[in-house]
Amino acid sequence: MAPTYTIPVQTRIGHVHLKVADLNKSLGFYCGLLGFTLISKYGEDAAFIAAGGYHHHIGLNTWYSKNTKPVTVRAPGLFHTAILYPERKDLAFIYQRLLTEKYPITGVADHGVSEAIYLGDPDENGIELYWDRPKDQWPLNEKGHIEMFTKPLDVLGLLSELEK
């Protein structure tokens, strides 16, 4: 048997590419609501969007999915795309924006290592908007391993970040 391989610690997930039914509706959600920037379009069937000038964090295409219905929640596939915000205040801002726009939120949670807001995009792809607590605040068990959990999110505490 070959020796065990461990992926380099500097490795990151670079982007996600989603099949969508309606490109313009998806651009309205990701760019209009969440605030991503449209980097480029590939005809009328695909677009690449990003934050901070990156070439793309999310690809959107209708190549196989134009005008189709979303897959059922029980079908295999992507559970959610997680979008990491740099600061708790940034998460508070987008949470307030979602509330103001009356966009449906499917859940909120405190995971110990992070705080998260859950929703679906126009194609019912799961989206997690979150920020990570500083590593020195992550909960550890008696063996020193990370002990994540799911508890209610203190949404009033989160929104109080906007007053600072």
C-alpha positions in Angstrom: 0.0 0.0 0.0 1.2 3.5 -0.9 2.3 5.8 2.0 -0.4 8.0 3.4 -0.8 11.3 1.6 -1.7 14.5 3.4 -2.8 17.5 1.3 -0.6 20.6 1.8 -1.8 22.9 4.6 -1.8 25.9 2.3 -4.5 24.3 0.1 -7.7 26.2 -0.3 -11.0 25.7 -2.1 -10.7 28.1 -5.0 -14.2 28.4 -6.4 -17.6 26.6 -6.8 -19.3 26.3 -10.2 -23.1 26.0 -10.0 -25.6 24.8 -12.5 -28.5 27.3 -12.5 -31.9 27.5 -14.3 -31.9 31.3 -15.0 -28.6 33.1 -15.2 -30.1 36.6 -14.7 -32.0 35.5 -11.6 -28.9 34.0 -10.1 -26.9 37.1 -10.9 -29.6 39.2 -9.2 -29.2 37.0 -6.1 -25.4 36.7 -6.0 -24.5 40.2 -7.2 -27.6 42.3 -6.4 -28.4 40.9 -3.0 -25.1 39.3 -1.7 -22.9 41.9 -3.3 -20.5 39.9 -5.5 -19.1 41.6 -8.5 -19.7 40.3 -12.1 -16.2 39.6 -13.5 -17.1 38.2 -16.9 -19.9 36.6 -18.9 -19.5 33.7 -21.3 -22.2 34.5 -23.7 -25.7 34.3 -22.3 -25.1 30.9 -20.6 -22.4 31.5 -18.0 -21.0 34.1 -15.7 -18.1 34.4 -13.2 -18.4 36.4 -10.1 -16.1 37.3 -7.2 -15.2 39.4 -4.2 -12.2 41.6 -4.0 -11.0 41.4 -7.6 -10.3 37.6 -7.6 -10.9 36.0 -11.1 -13.9 34.2 -9.7 -15.2 32.7 -6.6 -18.4 31.4 -8.1 -19.2 30.3 -11.6 -22.8 30.1 -12.7 -24.0 28.3 -15.9 -27.1 27.1 -17.6 -25.3 24.7 -20.0 -27.3 21.6 -18.7 -29.9 23.2 -16.5 -31.5 26.1 -18.3 -35.2 26.5 -17.3 -35.1 23.3 -15.2 -36.5 22.6 -11.8 -34.2 22.3 -8.7 -33.2 18.8 -7.6 -35.0 17.5 -4.5 -33.4 18.1 -1.2 -32.8 14.4 -0.8 -30.9 14.0 -4.0 -27.1 13.6 -3.9 -25.1 16.7 -4.7 -23.8 19.8 -3.1 -25.3 20.5 0.4 -24.3 24.1 0.5 -21.7 26.6 -0.6 -20.1 28.4 2.3 -19.2 32.0 2.0 -16.7 33.2 4.6 -16.9 36.8 5.8 -13.8 38.4 7.2 -15.4 40.0 10.3 -18.4 39.4 12.5 -19.6 42.9 11.6 -19.7 41.9 7.9 -21.9 38.9 8.7 -24.1 41.2 10.8 -24.4 43.6 7.8 -25.5 40.9 5.3 -27.9 39.4 7.9 -29.5 42.8 8.3 -29.7 43.2 4.5 -31.4 39.8 4.2 -33.9 40.9 6.9 -34.5 44.2 5.2 -35.1 42.6 1.8 -37.3 39.9 3.4 -35.2 37.2 1.8 -36.1 33.8 3.3 -33.6 32.5 5.8 -33.7 28.8 6.5 -31.6 28.8 9.7 -29.0 30.5 11.9 -26.5 28.7 14.1 -23.5 29.1 16.4 -21.1 26.3 15.7 -18.5 27.3 18.3 -15.8 27.9 15.7 -18.1 30.0 13.6 -21.5 31.8 13.4 -23.7 31.1 10.4 -26.8 32.1 8.4 -28.4 29.6 6.1 -30.5 30.3 3.0 -31.1 29.0 -0.5 -30.3 30.7 -3.8 -33.0 31.0 -6.6 -32.3 27.4 -7.6 -32.5 26.1 -4.0 -28.8 25.6 -3.8 -27.9 25.8 -0.1 -25.8 28.8 1.0 -24.0 29.3 4.3 -22.9 32.8 5.1 -20.5 32.7 8.1 -17.5 34.2 9.9 -14.9 32.2 11.8 -14.1 33.1 15.4 -10.4 33.6 16.1 -8.7 30.2 16.4 -7.8 30.8 20.0 -11.6 30.9 20.8 -12.5 27.6 19.1 -14.0 25.1 21.6 -11.7 22.2 22.4 -12.5 18.9 24.1 -10.4 17.4 26.9 -8.0 15.9 24.3 -7.4 19.3 22.7 -9.4 18.5 19.5 -11.9 21.0 18.0 -15.4 20.3 19.4 -17.9 21.9 17.0 -21.6 22.1 17.9 -24.8 23.6 16.7 -26.5 26.0 19.1 -28.9 28.9 18.6 -27.2 32.0 17.2 -27.4 35.2 19.3 -28.9 37.2 16.5 -29.3 40.3 18.7 -25.7 40.1 19.7 -24.8 39.7 16.0 -26.8 42.8 15.0 -25.3 44.8 17.8 -22.1 44.7 15.8 -23.6 47.3 13.5 -23.8 49.8 16.3 -20.0 49.6 17.0 
